[in-house]
Amino acid sequence: MSFNKVIPILVLTLLLLASRVQASTLLAKSDRSIWIDKLTQIADPVLISLSKAQLKKSINKEQGKFNPEYGDRSEFVSLEAFARLMAGMAPWLELGPGESSEGRVREKYIKLFHQGLRNGVDPHSADYMNFEQGNQPLVDAAYLAQAFIRAPEQLWYTLPEIDKKRVIAAFDKARKIVDTPYSNWLLFGATLEAFYLKFGYQSNIARIEFAVRKHMDWYVGDGLYSDGEDYHWDYYNAFVIQPMLLDVVNVLNIAEHSLGLLYPVVLQRAQRYSAILERQISSEGTYPIIGRSAIYRFGAFQTLAQMALFKSLPEELSQGQVRAAMTTVMLRLHESSANFDDNGWLKIGLVGHQPKLAEPYITTGSLYMTSLGFLPLGLPANDSFWTDARKPWTMQKIWSGDQTVLRDKALKQAPIEATKICCRYGR
C-alpha cells in the first residue's frame, strides 16, 4: 500500500480514537444531534428548575476555595447560571420553532426561557435574581443582554410587555454598578448599554465608546488583546473580549455610530484568534489548560464558534475540519459522567470534578460559560457547516505527515487609533 493511501486511513483512525466515542455512535448520530443532546443536558437543570421558580432552591452552590476577598458567592449563582447558559444557547433558539423534531425541541426551550425569565425578573418570585448587590451582577446582566442581542426575535420581541419592563428595571439596577476592574469588565457595561441601543432605549453611549477605545488601545498584536494594561496568558480573548467586542461594535455599526467602522478590523482580529484556537486543538482533541477560569470548559472556543456562526472562518480553515475538531473537544470535555452531580448540575473541573482548578470567584453558576462554545448551532441543520464531510484539523494533518499543510503566519495589521474616529454621541 502506498504512503499516500496510508495517510487517510491513519487520519480516520485518529478521528475515531480522539473522540473516544464508539464508531457505532458516530454513525448513528450526526454531529449536530450530539451537540444538541449535550447542550440540552447542560441546560435542563437550569431552565426546568427556573421555570418552576425553584432554581435558587435546587442549584448546587459549590464554590472555589474560599477567599475573604470574594466572600460567599451564593447570591450570584442563579443569575450566573441562567445568563451564561442563554448567551451560548441564544443563536440556536433564534432559529425558532419548527415542524421538525429539532424545531419542536427548540420550541420547548424557548418556552422554558420565557417562563424562567419571568420568574427571574419578577420581584415577587422566589427566584427573583440579584441584579444589584456586589459588582458581579454587572457581569451576568451583560451575558443576559448578549443573549437578547444574539436572539432578538425569539428571546426579546416575543416577550410580554410586563416582562420587558421588568427586564429593563433589572438592567437599570445592574448598569449603576461602576466600581469594577479596569479590564475586560469594561465590556460588560458596554454590552449592557449596547442592548439599550439595539432595542431603542436610552443608552449611555459614552460607556460603550470608552470600552471600545480602551480595547483598541489594549491590542497587543497578532489577533490578541491584553486584559487591561497587562497581557494574561489565558482564554479571556474567547470567554469575553473578542465575542463581546464583536457584538458591541456590530450594534454600533447597525446604529451608524462612527465606531462601527471598526467592525472589519475587530472581525479580522477575531478570525486570526480563531485560527490560533483551532491550532491549539491536539490530534487527540485536547488543548492547553492555561490561566484563569480554565473550568469554563468549551467556552474557551467561543471565538472560533462565533466565526463559524458568522460564516467568517479564516480561509485556511474548512468548515468540516472545524466541526470535527470542535466536536471532538466538546466530547472530551463533556463525556465524563463525573462532570455532573446526581441532580445534573455541572461540577467544578474540566474532566470530572477537579475543584482545585477553580479560582475563589468560581461557583456552580460560573460553569455554564461552557455553553458559549455551542454558538454554531445557530446555523440551520442544512448549513454547510453541518453537512460538509468531516476533515482532519490542523494538528492532525501536521502530526500525520500531511505535506499540504501551510505554515502559520502572524496577522500584520497597522495599529488603529480609535480615539481619532469621530464620536457622534459625545465623548
C-alpha positions in Angstrom: 0.0 0.0 0.0 1.4 3.4 -0.9 2.2 6.1 1.6 -0.5 8.4 0.1 -3.1 5.7 0.7 -2.0 5.1 4.3 -2.4 8.7 5.4 -6.2 8.9 5.1 -6.6 5.6 7.0 -4.4 7.0 9.8 -6.3 10.2 9.9 -9.7 8.4 10.1 -8.3 6.2 12.9 -7.2 9.3 14.8 -10.6 10.9 14.4 -12.3 7.9 15.9 -9.8 7.5 18.7 -9.7 11.2 19.6 -13.4 11.4 20.1 -13.4 8.4 22.4 -16.8 7.6 21.1 -17.6 4.2 19.6 -17.8 4.2 15.8 -21.4 2.9 16.0 -22.4 6.0 18.0 -20.8 8.4 15.5 -22.6 6.6 12.6 -25.9 6.5 14.4 -26.0 10.3 15.3 -25.0 13.3 13.4 -22.6 15.8 15.0 -25.4 18.3 15.2 -27.5 15.8 17.2 -24.6 15.1 19.5 -24.2 18.9 20.1 -27.9 19.4 20.8 -28.1 16.4 23.2 -25.2 17.7 25.2 -26.4 21.3 25.3 -29.8 20.4 26.4 -28.4 18.0 29.0 -26.4 21.0 30.4 -29.4 23.3 30.1 -32.2 21.2 31.6 -31.5 21.6 35.3 -31.2 25.4 35.0 -34.2 26.1 32.8 -36.6 23.5 34.2 -36.0 24.5 37.8 -36.2 28.2 37.0 -39.4 27.7 35.0 -40.8 26.4 38.3 -39.3 29.2 40.4 -37.1 26.6 42.1 -33.6 27.5 40.8 -32.3 29.1 43.9 -33.6 26.2 46.0 -32.3 23.5 43.7 -28.9 24.6 42.3 -25.7 23.2 43.7 -23.8 26.1 45.4 -20.3 24.8 45.2 -17.7 27.5 45.3 -14.0 27.7 44.6 -11.6 27.7 47.6 -12.9 30.4 49.9 -11.1 33.7 49.9 -12.3 36.6 52.1 -11.7 39.0 49.2 -14.5 37.3 47.3 -16.7 36.1 50.2 -19.8 34.0 49.9 -20.8 33.9 46.2 -24.1 32.1 46.7 -26.2 35.2 45.9 -24.8 35.3 42.4 -25.2 31.6 41.4 -28.7 31.7 39.8 -28.1 34.7 37.6 -24.7 33.4 36.6 -26.1 30.0 35.5 -29.1 31.4 33.6 -27.4 34.3 31.9 -24.3 32.4 30.8 -26.3 29.5 29.6 -28.5 31.7 27.5 -25.7 33.7 25.9 -24.5 30.4 24.4 -27.9 28.9 23.7 -29.4 32.0 22.1 -28.3 31.6 18.5 -29.8 28.1 18.4 -33.1 29.3 19.8 -33.2 32.2 17.3 -33.9 29.6 14.6 -37.3 29.5 16.2 -39.9 26.7 16.5 -40.5 24.4 13.6 -42.3 21.3 12.4 -39.1 19.1 12.5 -38.2 17.2 15.7 -35.5 19.7 16.3 -37.9 22.6 15.8 -40.2 21.2 18.4 -37.3 20.8 20.8 -36.4 24.5 20.2 -40.0 25.5 20.9 -39.8 23.7 24.2 -36.7 25.6 25.3 -37.9 29.0 24.1 -41.0 28.5 26.3 -38.8 27.4 29.2 -36.6 30.5 28.7 -39.7 32.8 28.7 -41.1 31.2 31.9 -37.7 31.2 33.6 -37.0 34.8 32.7 -40.4 35.8 34.1 -39.5 34.2 37.4 -36.0 35.7 37.4 -37.1 39.3 37.0 -40.4 39.3 38.9 -39.7 40.9 42.3 -42.4 38.7 43.9 -40.9 35.4 42.6 -38.9 33.1 44.9 -36.3 33.1 42.0 -36.0 36.8 41.7 -32.4 37.3 40.8 -29.7 39.6 42.3 -29.1 42.4 39.8 -27.6 45.0 42.2 -25.7 43.6 45.2 -22.0 43.5 44.7 -20.4 44.0 41.3 -20.8 40.5 39.9 -24.4 41.2 38.7 -23.0 43.6 36.1 -21.1 40.6 34.5 -24.1 38.4 34.2 -26.6 41.1 33.3 -24.3 41.6 30.4 -24.4 37.9 29.4 -28.2 38.0 29.5 -28.2 41.2 27.4 -25.9 39.4 25.0 -28.4 36.6 24.7 -31.1 39.2 23.7 -28.7 40.8 21.2 -28.0 37.3 19.7 -31.6 36.2 19.6 -33.8 39.3 19.3 -36.7 37.7 17.5 -37.2 34.7 19.8 -36.0 36.0 23.2 -36.9 39.7 23.2 -39.6 40.7 20.7 -41.9 37.9 21.8 -41.8 38.8 25.5 -44.9 40.2 27.0 -44.6 44.0 27.8 -44.7 43.3 31.6 -41.6 41.1 31.3 -39.8 43.6 29.1 -40.4 46.3 31.7 -39.1 44.0 34.5 -36.0 43.2 32.5 -35.3 46.9 31.9 -35.9 47.5 35.6 -33.4 44.8 36.5 -30.8 46.0 33.9 -31.2 49.6 35.2 -30.0 48.3 38.6 -27.0 46.5 37.1 -26.0 49.4 34.9 -25.5 51.5 38.1 -22.6 49.2 39.0 -19.5 51.2 38.1 -16.9 50.2 40.7 -15.3 47.4 38.5 -11.8 46.3 37.5 -10.1 48.2 34.7 -10.0 45.3 32.3 -12.4 43.1 30.2 -15.0 44.3 32.7 -15.4 47.4 30.6 -17.1 45.3 28.0 -19.8 44.1 30.5 -21.0 47.7 30.9 -20.6 48.3 27.1 -22.7 45.2 26.3 -25.5 46.2 28.6 -25.6 49.7 27.0 -25.4 48.1 23.5 -28.6 46.2 24.5 -30.3 49.5 25.3 -29.1 51.0 22.0 -30.2 48.0 19.9 -33.7 47.8 21.3 -34.4 51.6 21.2 -33.9 52.6 24.8 -31.8 55.5 26.1 -28.2 54.3 26.1 -25.1 55.6 27.8 -23.1 55.8 24.6 -20.0 57.2 26.3 -19.7 53.9 28.3 -19.7 52.0 25.1 -17.2 54.3 23.4 -14.8 54.2 26.3 -14.8 50.4 26.4 -14.2 50.1 22.6 -11.5 52.7 22.6 -9.6 51.1 25.5 -9.7 47.7 23.9 -8.3 49.2 20.7 -5.5 50.6 22.9 -5.0 47.2 24.6 -4.5 45.4 21.3 -1.1 43.7 21.6 -0.9 42.2 18.0 -1.5 39.0 16.1 -5.2 38.9 16.9 -4.9 39.3 20.7 -5.9 41.9 23.2 -4.4 42.3 26.7 -6.9 42.2 29.6 -6.4 45.7 30.8 -2.9 47.1 30.9 -1.3 43.7 31.3 -1.5 40.7 29.0 -2.7 37.4 30.6 -2.0 34.1 29.0 -5.5 32.6 29.3 -8.7 32.3 27.3 -10.3 35.6 28.1 -10.0 36.6 24.5 -12.6 33.8 24.0 -14.5 34.0 27.2 -15.2 37.7 27.0 -13.1 40.1 24.9 -13.4 39.1 21.3 -17.0 38.0 21.2 -18.4 40.8 23.3 -16.3 43.4 21.4 -17.7 42.0 18.1 -21.3 42.1 19.2 -20.9 45.6 20.6 -19.2 47.0 17.6 -21.8 45.3 15.4 -24.6 47.1 17.2 -22.7 50.4 16.8 -22.3 49.6 13.1 -26.0 49.0 12.6 -26.8 52.2 14.6 -24.4 54.1 12.2 -22.2 55.2 15.1 -18.7 56.0 13.8 -17.0 53.4 16.0 -19.0 50.8 14.0 -16.4 51.5 11.3 -14.0 49.4 13.4 -16.1 46.2 12.7 -13.9 44.9 9.8 -10.8 45.4 12.0 -12.3 43.7 15.0 -13.5 40.8 12.8 -10.1 40.3 11.2 -8.5 40.1 14.6 -11.1 37.6 15.7 -10.5 35.5 12.6 -6.8 35.3 13.4 -7.5 34.4 17.0 -9.9 31.7 15.9 -7.1 30.2 13.7 -4.9 30.2 16.8 -7.6 28.4 18.8 -8.0 25.8 16.1 -4.3 25.1 16.2 -4.5 24.7 20.0 -6.6 21.5 19.4 -4.3 18.5 19.5 -4.7 15.4 17.4 -6.4 13.8 20.4 -8.9 16.6 20.9 -7.2 18.1 23.9 -5.9 21.7 24.3 -3.5 23.5 26.7 -5.1 24.3 30.0 -3.6 27.7 30.8 -4.5 30.6 33.1 -7.6 31.8 34.8 -11.1 30.3 34.7 -9.9 27.2 32.9 -13.0 25.4 34.2 -15.3 27.3 31.8 -14.7 24.2 29.6 -16.0 24.6 26.0 -16.3 28.4 26.4 -12.6 28.6 25.7 -13.6 28.2 22.0 -16.3 30.8 21.8 -14.3 33.0 19.3 -13.9 30.0 17.0 -17.6 29.2 17.4 -18.6 32.7 16.7 -16.5 32.8 13.5 -18.3 29.6 12.4 -21.7 31.1 13.2 -20.8 34.3 11.3 -19.6 32.3 8.3 -16.3 34.1 8.8 -13.8 31.3 9.4 -10.3 32.1 8.2 -9.6 30.9 4.6 -7.3 28.2 5.8 -9.9 26.5 7.9 -12.6 24.4 6.3 -16.0 24.0 8.0 -15.6 20.2 8.0 -12.3 20.4 10.0 -13.6 23.0 12.4 -16.7 21.0 13.2 -14.7 17.8 13.6 -12.2 19.5 15.9 -14.8 21.2 18.0 -17.0 18.1 18.3 -14.0 16.1 19.5 -13.1 18.7 22.1 -16.6 19.0 23.3 -16.9 15.3 23.7 -13.6 15.1 25.6 -14.8 17.9 27.9 -18.3 16.7 28.5 -18.3 12.9 28.0 -17.5 12.2 31.7 -20.5 11.5 33.9 -18.4 12.9 36.7 -18.9 16.4 35.2 -22.4 16.3 36.7 -23.7 15.7 40.2 -26.6 13.4 40.9 -29.1 16.1 40.0 -27.5 17.0 36.7 -25.7 20.2 37.8 -22.2 20.9 36.4 -19.4 20.3 38.8 -16.2 22.3 39.0 -13.5 20.9 36.8 -12.7 20.2 33.2 -12.8 16.4 33.0 -14.9 15.3 36.0 -14.7 17.0 39.4 -11.5 18.9 39.8 -12.2 21.6 42.5 -8.6 22.7 42.9 -8.7 24.1 39.3 -11.1 26.8 40.5 -10.4 30.4 41.5 -12.2 31.6 44.6 -14.7 33.6 42.5 -16.0 30.4 40.7 -19.4 29.0 41.6 -21.6 26.3 40.1 -23.3 29.1 38.1 -20.0 30.2 36.6 -19.6 26.8 34.9 -22.4 27.5 32.4 -19.9 29.6 30.4 -19.3 26.2 28.7 -22.5 26.9 26.6 -20.6 29.7 24.7 -18.8 27.0 22.6 -22.2 25.9 21.2 -22.8 29.0 19.0 -22.6 27.2 15.7 -26.0 25.5 16.5 -27.4 28.9 15.4 -26.7 27.7 11.8 -29.5 25.7 10.3 -29.2 21.9 10.1 -28.8 22.1 6.3 -26.0 24.7 6.5 -22.7 23.5 5.1 -21.1 23.8 8.5 -23.2 20.7 9.5 -23.4 18.9 6.2 -19.8 19.2 4.9 -17.8 16.0 5.4 -15.6 15.7 8.5 -12.0 16.6 7.8 -8.8 16.3 9.8 -7.9 19.5 11.6 -4.5 21.3 11.6 -2.7 19.3 14.2 -4.0 16.0 12.9 -2.7 17.0 9.4 0.7 18.0 10.8 1.3 15.0 13.0 0.1 12.6 10.4 2.8 13.9 8.0 0.4 15.7 5.6 2.6 17.6 3.2 -0.1 20.1 2.2 -0.3 22.0 5.5 0.6 25.6 5.1 2.9 27.4 7.5 1.3 29.6 10.1 1.6 33.4 9.7 1.0 36.3 12.1 -1.6 38.9 11.4 0.1 42.0 10.1 -2.1 45.0 10.7 -1.5 48.7 11.2 -2.4 49.9 14.7 -5.8 51.6 15.0 -6.2 54.8 16.9 -9.8 54.6 17.9 -9.7 58.0 19.6 -9.2 59.6 16.2 -12.5 58.2 15.0 -15.2 60.8 15.5 -17.9 60.1 18.0 -21.3 61.3 17.1 -22.8 60.9 20.6 -20.3 62.7 22.7 -17.0 61.9 24.4 
